[in-house]
Amino acid sequence: MILPQGPVQLLAAVTLVGFSETAQELNARTFAPSSDRWLELQLLGEIDAFGVFQRGVSSYPGLDDPVHFPHSEILAAVHPKPDKNHVQVGYLAASPTTPVSLDLQRLVSRHSVVVGSTGSGKTSAVSTILQQIARGEWPAANVVVIDPHGEYAEALADVSSVLSVAGDENGSLQVPYWALPADDILNVLTGTVASNATLTNRFSELVSNGRRKYAEVCGWLANAEDVNADTPIPFDLHDVWHQLDYDNSLVVARKPDGDPKVLVEGDPQSLTPTQFEPYGPGGAAPFQGPLYNRFLSAPSHIRARMKDPRFDFFLKPNASVTDHDPFEDVLSDWLGGEQPISVLDFSGVPTEAADVAIGVVLQLLFELCLRSTAEQGVGRHRPVLIVIEEAHRFLGDNLTARLARESANRIAREGRKYGVGMMLVSQRPSELPDTAFSQAGTVISLRLTNAADQARLKSGLPDAISGLADSLPALRTGEAIVSGEAISLPSRVRIEVPNPPPRAADPKLHGWRDKAQKNDVSVALAEWRGITNTIEREL
């Protein structure tokens, strides 16, 4: 609503309307209306004599001041048109001719969330925003989309690079283990946070030796002496596993360092463990080695994951590339090369493996931005926006997976300082981590029907738009309440339909109208059993 105050026009949101007959009992803070109709308003901002809008008010209206509906010129003054600083996302639901644009600087640097129930139009809304960025004033953008369902490749085909875990050689997504610190590699390969000090120390020692060995033979590192267990350069994980398993099973002819009693020689590259003679009972020869069974089942867990085809993406590229830095290739691919958007497609990957990959990507992109400068690299020089679809699957506080959640929380806390923005897309805002959700400067909420999700969202919205928030379960598909730092005023917005649309439409029932016949499940079973049988056979 508009309240004229001389040359200034105040903007307000209506929070309550009524008649005097139904008004509450008068007290010291209420007044007697002069007519039977009244409004309760929340003042939001003002438009000065030059037609410039700003939040907050410098004057207040009096009782019985006239109130008007805003006309198109007023709405246009409040919502800036798309330009080099603003990206258009749609139109006001109450005024279809008034475009709504978001301040891209604040959308990226202050983080954001896009939430809505299944079928409300979340993926389409995100696709619209990304299409507008790439086709607008930002051809050199750095947007990385974490896509667990393979929905964005079609919508962003002309403006993005698409990498898939199941892709061919040119489109293969690689998340190399050697780019992580030694402790994180061990946690990923064993599936738990290692608490065995002997194991972690020995693993770190072997990794450090492996990295130095690579540094000595490669042609792009000047000094191998400064390499340690956490330096992000390649090493041969097969050799590390083989030595770890060897130490864990070693049986010797005499203590403490006698000749090994080997029955079958192992092979690191084929992941074949060395077999030893059984140690003697009652302290008789042969004897257990100094580290016998000190690592428990860790070597077996590492071997199992290295043989698991679902983790192939984690084992490439290997340490055979020595003529140039392979990490540059990996990071360049993640950032889309010369394309403004990069889609990392994790469709078909089990949640456990996807959490590992997503956590690694988030962690390494943040570390890259952390170490870049304001004049060179990415981050401060060229900010990175990371879009995480189905964020509740990987970041929920009640999940056992931790790598992705911890990396996202770190970006939420510190990302703004280093040029890393994050957009969380989820149908369950109640399951998002508190740290990441509370740091979101912009909230785009489509239809929400779950009471817990509505309550979580309302808790993070200002009181001034409580009335808008009450309409969450009644929003139409593709309609959203947009609030926060990237928009001038909280508004109910009709999001534009993306062109082309993402692959997120509801399944059609055309197949139900065909002639009744037996379902063909052979292809699905072949793919399913191909993975399962491979694991069982090789283990």
N, C-alpha and C positions, 0 to 999 in steps of 0.2 A: 504494500500500500504506500501511497505518497501523502506526505503532510507538508504543504507549503509553509515556509517560514521566511517571508520576504523573498530575497533573491536566492535563498537556500531551500532545497527540497529534501526533506528527510524521507528515508526509506525504512519501512518497518514490515515485520512479518506478523500476521494475525495468529495469535495463539489461542484466542477464545472469543466467541461471540455469544450474545444472549439478549434476553429481554428483562426488564426490571422486575417483572413478576416472579421470575425464576432466579433472580440474583441472590447471592449469599447474604447472610445477615450482616448489616453494616457494623464496622468497628473502626478503630482509630486510623486504619490504613486504607479504608475504602471511602467511596464518595457516593452521594446520591445522584443518579443520572437525571438529566433534565428532560429526557424522553424515555420511551420504553425500550429503546434499542441501544446497545453499547458494544464496544470492542475492547479487547485486551491485546495490546501490541508489544512486540519486542523490537526496539530500535536497532537497526543494523548499520546504517551509514548515511551519507548525505552527498548530494550533488550541488556543487557551488555555483556561483553566478556564471562561471565560464564553462559549465557543463562537464566538469571533472568530478569523477566519483572517488570517494575515499571511505574506508571503513571507520566506524566510530562517529559520534556526533558532537558538535560544538555548542548546540543549543537544544532545548527541549520544548515540545509543544505544550500548549495549555489545554485545559479541559474544554470540551465542546469545539475544539478546532476542527475544521473540515478535513475529511479523509477521502482520497480519490484512488481509483484503480490506476496503475501505471500504464502509460501509453507506450507505443513502440520506440519513440525517441528516448524516453527515460530508460527503457530496458537496454537499448543499444549503448547508452552512455555507461551503464553498469557492466555490461559484458563486452570486452574488447573483441574486435574482429581478428581473424587469423592474420598473422604477420610474421616477421622474422623472430618474434619472441613467443608467439602463441600458436598452439596447434588446435584446430577445430575438431570437436568430438561429436557435435550434434546440435540440436535446437531446443529451446525452452519448451517444455511440455505444454505450458499455458500460452505460448506465443510461437507458433511454428515458423514464423519468419525471422525470429531473433536467434542468430547463431551463438553457440556457447563454445568458447575457446579456453584452453588451459595454458597457464604459464609453464612452458616446458622446462625452464631453468629450475623452478621449484618442484615440478613434478618429478624430475630426475634426482636432484640433489637432496631433497627432503624425504624421499621414499614415498610409497603409496601402496594401497591395497585395493583390489577389485574383488568384491564378494557378491554372491548371489546363489540361490538354490539351483539345482539341476534344471536346465532348460530355460533359465531366465535371460540368457544372452551374454554371459561373461566372456566367452572366447571370442564372440563377434565384437564385443566392445573393445577388447584388447587388440584384436586385429585391426579395427578401425583406427585406433590411436597409432599403432605402429605403421600402418599404411600412410597415414597423414604425415608422420615424421619423415619417412623415407622418401615420399613423393613431394615433400614441401621444401622448406628452406634448410634442410639438414642432410644433404647427401653424404656427408662424411661422419654420420652418427656411429656410435658404438653400442649396439643393442644386442644382447645375448639372451635368447629365449630358451629356457629349459622346458622341453615339450615331452611329457611322459606318454602321450597318446598319439603323437604324430598328427596333430590337428592343424598346425600352422603352415606346413610346407606349401599347401595349395594356395592359401590366402596371401602368402608373402613370396610366391615363387619368383616374381620379377624384381624383387628388391632384396633378396636374401641369399645367403649361402646355407645349404642344408647338409648337415652331417648326421649320420645315423649309425647306431651301434651295429645294426644289421646291414649297413651299406656296403657297396663294393669298394675297391681300392681307392678310387678317387673321392668317394663320399663317405668314407669310413670315419667314425668318431673314435678318437684315441685319447685315453686318459692315462698317461704313463705313470706307473708306480714310482719310478726313480725320481720324479719331480717332488715327491713328498719327503719330509724328514723320516729318519729311520723308525722312530717310535710309531708314527702314523702308518707307515707301511706294514709294520708288524701287527698293529691293531686291525687293519683292513684284512690282512691275510688270515688272521686267526679268528676274526669275528667278534673279538672282545677286547676290552682294554687290558693289556698285559700287566699283571701285577707281580710277575716272577722277575726279580731283579737280576738273577743269573741269566735268564733268557734275554732280557732286554739289553744287558751289557754285552753279551756275546753276539747278539744279532747286530747291534750297533758297531761292534768291532769288525765283523765280517763285511758289513755294508761299507764302512769307511775304507777298508782294504780294497774292496771292489771298485769304489769310486776312484781311489788313487791309481789303481791299475789302469782304469780307462783313461784317466787324465794323462798318464805317461805315454800312451800310444796314440791318442787323438791329436789332430793337427790344429786345433783351435783354442787350446788352453795353454797359457804361458807357464803357470807354476802349479805343479801337482802337490807341493808341500802344504799349501793352504787348504786343501780339500779335506773335509770332514764328513761325518756320517749324515749330515743334513744338507750338504751342498747339492743343489738340484742338477746333477749330471748323471748320465747313465751308469749302470753297473749290471752285471749278469746275475739276475736273481736265481737262476738255476744253480750256479756255483755256491751262492750263499745258502740256499736250502740244502744242497748236498752236504756241505760241511757241517751244518747244524744237525742234520739227521745222523751224520757219521759220528759226531761227538756224543749224541744222545744214545747211540747203540753200541759204542765202542767196547770191545772185549779184548784184553791184552794177555800176553803169555805170563807176564810178571808185573808186579807193581813197582813204581808208579807209572813207568813209561815204557813198558816192554813192547815187543813186536805185536802188531794187531793180528788177531786170529780171524782172518777173513775167509769166508766160505765162497761168497759170490761178490765180485767187484760191481760197484754201482756205477751209474752213468748219469751225470748231472743233466745233460740235454734231454734225455728221454725220461727224466724223473724216476730213474730206477734206483732204489735205495741199496746201499751196501749191506750184505748179510754177514753176520759174524757167528762163530761157534757159541753155543750157550755157555754162560759162565758156570763155574763149578759150584756145587752145593757145599754149604758149611765152610766156606772160606778156602776151598780147594781151587787149584788152578783149572782153567784160566780165570782171570779176574775182570771185574767191571772196570771200565775206564774212569778217569777222574770226573767226568761230567755225565756218567751213565744215568739216563732217565731224569736228569735235572731239568730238562725242558718239557717233560711230561708228553702230552699229545700234540704240542705245537708244531713240530715238523710234519706230522700227518695232516694237520689242518691246512698248513701252507701248501703242501703237495696237492691236497684235494682241490683247493681253490685255483691253483695253477693249472690243473687238469679240467676244471669246470669251464665249458665253452661259454657260459654266461659272463665269465670274467676275462674273455679274450681282449676286450677293449682296454683292460687294465695292464696288459702285458706288452703293449705295442706303443711306440717303436722300441725295439730292443737295443742292446748296446753295440750293435754291429755298425751303426752310423758313426764314423770317426772323422770324416772330412769337413763337417760343419756342425753347428750347434742344432741338434734336433728339437730342442725345446722351443726355439724360435718358430719352427714350422708348426708345432702343435698349437702354440698360443695364437699365431696368426690365423690358423684355421678356426680356432674357437671364436675369434673376433670377427670372422667373416671375410678376411682378406680385404678386398676393395669394396665389398658390399656393406651397406649401412646396418644390416641386420644379419645375425647368425642364428640359425635354428639348430639346436642340439636335440636330436630326436632319440628319445630313450624308449620308444614304444616296443612292447614285447619283452622288455627286460624286467625280471622279478624285482619286487620292491627292495629286497636286500641288496641286490647288485646295483640298482638305480641309486639308492642312498649313498653308496660308496662313490659312484661316479659323480653325482651331483655335489656331494660334499667336497670332493677333490677339486672340481671345477670352481666352486665358490671360493674355496680357500686359496687356490693358486691365482685366480684373477685378482683377489684382494691383495695378495702379496705382491703381484706385479704392479698394481696401482700404488701400493705403499712405497715402492722403491723407485717409481718414476718421478721425474721432476716437473716443474711448472712449464718448462720449455720443451720437453722431449718425452716421448713415450705416451702412455695412456694414463687416465686418471685425472690428475690436475690439468694436463695438457689437453686431452680428449677424454671427457668423462665416459664412464661405462654404465649403462643401465642393464641390470639383470632382471629378467622377467621369469618368475617361477610359477608355472601352471600347476594346479593341484597341489599347492604348497602344504596343505594339511597332511598329505601323505608322507612327507619327508621331514616336516619341521615340528610336528606335534609334540608337546611336552610329555605325553604319556607313551611315546614310542621308545623302544630300546635302541634304535639307531640314533647315533649322536653326532656324526661328522657333519652332516648337512645342517642340522639344527644349530650346532655351535658356530659354524661358519656364517650362517644367516644372521644369527644374533650379533656376531662381531661386526658384520657389515652394517647392521641397523645402528649399532652404537657408534662406530667410528668411520663408516663409509663416506659421510659427507666431507670430512676433512681431506680425504684422499681421492675424491672424484668418483666414488662408486655409489650408484643409486640402485634401489631394489624395488620391484613391483611384485607383490604377492597376490596371486590369483587363487581363490579358494571358494568352495561351496560351504565350508564349515569354519567361519571365523572364530567360533568358540574353541577350536582345536589348534589355532595358531599360537606360537610362543608369545608370551606377554611382552618380552623385550622387543621383538620385531614389530608386533602390532602397535605397541604404544609409541614407537618412533615414526609411524607413518604420518606424514604431513598432509597427505591427500587421501580421501576415502571416496571410492566410487562404489556405491551399493545398489545392486539390482534387487530384484524380488527375493525376499527372505521369508520363509514360512516357518522355520523352526524357532521356537520361543527362546531357546538358549542362545542361538546365533543372533537373534534380534537384540537380546539383552547385552550381549558382548559388544555389538556394534554401537548401541545407544550409549554405552558407558564411555565410549571414546569420542562421542560427538558433543559439541557445545550445546548448552541448554537452549540457545536461541533457535535451534532447528528441531526441537523435540516434537513439534507438530508434524514436520516433514517425516521424521523417523517413524512416526506412528503409521505412516502409509506404506511401510516396507512390504507387508504381505499382499498389498493390493496393487502393486506396480505392474504395468503391462510388460510383456516380453520386450527387451531392448530399451526399457525405461529405467533410469537410475537417479538416485539422489547423490549429487556430487557436492562435496564440501571439503574445506581445508585450504591450504596455502596456495594451491595452484589455480583457484577460482575466486573471482571477486566476491561473490556471495553464495552461500549454500543454495542450490537450485535443483529443481526436478527437471531432468534433462531427457530428451528423446535421443538416444545414441544413433548416429548414422549407421546404415547397413554397410558392412565392408564389401568391397568389390575387387577381386572375387571373394566369396565367403570361405571361412575355414571349414574343414571337414569335421563339423561338430553337430550336424543336423540329427534329429531323432531318426531312428530306423523306420523305414516304411513297411507297410503290411502288404505290399504287392505280392510277395511270395506266398502269402496265405490264400491268395485267390487262384493259384495254379492248381493243376491236377494233383490230387493226393498221391504222394509217393514216399518212399523210404528216404530218410535224410542221409546224405553222403558226408560222412565224417572222416573219411580215409586221409584226406590231406592234413587235417588238424591233428589226427593221431600220429601220422608219420613225423610231423615236425615235433610233436610232444615226445614221442618215444625216441626220436633221434637224439635228443638232448639227454634224456634219462638213461637210455641204454649206454650211451657213450660214457657217461659218468660212472655207471656201475661196472662196465667192462674194464675201464682203465684203472679204476681204483683196485 
